[in-house]
Amino acid sequence: MSIDLLNTLEQIHTTPLGIERIRRNLGLADQIDVVAWCKDKIREADHIVRQGKNWYVHIGHVSITVNASSLTIITAHKSKKG
């Protein structure tokens, strides 16, 4: 259930390479805290679903992928739809 991800929001993190990847994929400015930005988007999510080992979070035209075991943000990108 998506409530599981929301209950562990404070534990969500990413790697330095993950920060670079997300920043590049979404075109975020250098001064933006990428992890905080993703957590805010997760809180406001339109749709959260767990498929296998990952959570997939959708809000507007952004998709965020979080590993369910480690709670690591793997990637985020602009949705191809819409």
ZALO-539098 format. One record per residue: z, y, x of N, C-alpha, C in turn. Coordinates in steps of 0.001 Angstrom, whole numbers, padded with zeros to 6 digits, always signed. Layout:
N
ZYXZYXZYX;...
This chain:
82
+000000-001192+000825+000000+000000+000000+000000+001248+000864;-000658+002271+000401-000745+003512+001175+000622+004142+001398;+001580+003816+000538+002922+004369+000691+003526+003915+002025;+003130+002709+002499+003607+002211+003792+003191+003148+004916;+001952+003608+004893+001479+004530+005925+002205+005867+005817;+002379+006362+004618+003054+007646+004420+004518+007587+004856;+005158+006434+004690+006563+006277+005097+006735+006224+006615;+005665+005954+007337+005735+005858+008796+004997+007004+009473;+004755+008055+008748+003948+009177+009228+004461+009767+010543;+005769+009856+010694+006329+010461+011907+006080+009613+013150;+005775+008332+012975+005519+007444+014113+004054+007445+014544;+003201+008056+013758+001771+008066+014065+001514+008917+015306;+000648+008400+016175+000339+009058+017445-001082+008680+017852;-001520+009183+018986-002786+008760+019557-002713+008890+021066;-003751+008442+021731-003822+008491+023190-004524+009778+023622;-004437+010127+024890-005192+011301+025369-006698+011162+025109;-007240+009975+025293-008663+009773+024996-008935+009894+023498;-007980+009451+022698-008110+009586+021250-008158+011049+020839;-007326+011866+021470-007319+013305+021179-008689+013902+021485;-009232+013561+022642-010561+014071+023016-011633+013612+022025;-011587+012328+021653-012582+011771+020735-012525+012453+019370;-011316+012613+018832-011146+013229+017517-011578+014690+017559;-011170+015397+018601-011535+016805+018750-013059+016962+018781;-013726+016098+019549-015191+016140+019661-015859+015768+018329;-015391+014701+017691-016008+014233+016447-015892+015243+015310;-014774+015962+015278-014534+016900+014178-014804+018354+014554;-015049+018603+015829-015297+019974+016266-014051+020839+016194;-012890+020263+016508-011631+021008+016451-011449+021840+017722;-010872+023013+017569-010613+023910+018698-009543+023312+019617;-009574+023717+020875-008635+023208+021874-007173+023489+021539;-006899+024606+020879-005513+024978+020600-004900+024214+019421;-005701+023437+018701-005191+022673+017554-004494+021409+018044;-003293+021144+017509-002562+019904+017784-003206+018809+016931;-003987+017956+017563-004796+016963+016856-003935+015999+016044;-002833+015529+016607-001983+014578+015888-001366+015240+014662;-000864+016447+014797-000292+017171+013653-001364+017421+012596;-002576+017771+013029-003685+018020+012109-003990+016748+011320;-004050+015607+012007-004328+014339+011327-003202+013967+010358;-001956+014171+010769-000824+013877+009886-000894+014723+008613;-001247+015991+008750-001392+016855+007574-002471+016316+006646;-003592+015888+007219-004687+015335+006416-004261+014048+005728;-003482+013212+006416-003001+011965+005818-002101+012275+004627;-001244+013270+004767-000361+013678+003656-001165+014120+002431;-002317+014755+002662-003142+015314+001583-004267+014373+001149;-004263+013147+001636-005392+012230+001465-005805+012018+000009;-007137+011925-000167-007708+011566-001462-007594+010063-001692;-007733+009305-000597-007789+007852-000707-007317+007239+000607;-006378+006290+000524-005915+005550+001695-006014+004074+001354;-006637+003318+002254-006773+001878+002018-006550+001132+003327;-005903-000011+003223-005749-000864+004401-006761-001990+004307;-007518-002136+005370-008471-003229+005464-008219-003915+006796;-007729-005134+006736-007434-005870+007964-006374-005170+008775;-006690-004880+010042-005695-004312+010948-005633-002794+010925;-006446-002144+010103-006501-000681+010104-006260-000068+008731;-005744+001164+008777-005689+002030+007609-006885+002964+007685;-007535+003208+006565-008648+004150+006483-008249+005242+005503;-008212+006459+006012-007765+007617+005241-008973+008512+004994;-009181+008887+003740-010315+009747+003388-009797+010998+002693;-010235+012141+003191-009921+013414+002554-011117+014327+002727;-011663+014753+001620-012853+015588+001676-013959+014875+002415;-014458+015509+003456-015541+014927+004252-015051+014384+005589;-013762+014031+005652-013175+013507+006882-012596+012120+006631;-012812+011222+007603-012218+009885+007574-011400+009706+008846;-010197+009172+008690-009303+008930+009815-008972+007441+009819;-009047+006815+010991-008726+005396+011134-007451+005266+011954;-006464+004529+011394-005172+004334+012047-004908+002838+012167;-004558+002380+013368-004193+000979+013545-002879+000728+012817;-002845-000299+011967-001682-000555+011124-000474-001053+011919;-000695-001771+013008+000424-002312+013790+001047-001274+014708;+000210-000588+015476+000720+000355+016474+000861+001776+015944;+000275+002043+014768+000253+003374+014162-000440+004403+015060;-001423+003933+015807-002229+004788+016668-003452+005270+015908;-003695+006572+015943-004927+007099+015364-006052+006689+016298;-006944+005865+015798-008037+005349+016615-009154+006373+016709;-009550+006901+015555-010607+007877+015537-010565+008663+014229;-011297+009722+014202-011510+010506+012982-012917+011061+013087;-013574+011115+011973-014942+011655+011988-015295+012230+010627;-016353+013006+010626-016870+013536+009385-017568+012405+008640;-017279+012284+007352-017888+011229+006544-019381+011456+006444;-020116+010367+006464-021566+010460+006348-022008+010734+004909;-021159+010344+003942-021497+010568+002538-021196+012004+002137;-021934+012463+001124-021645+013752+000513-022066+014903+001318;
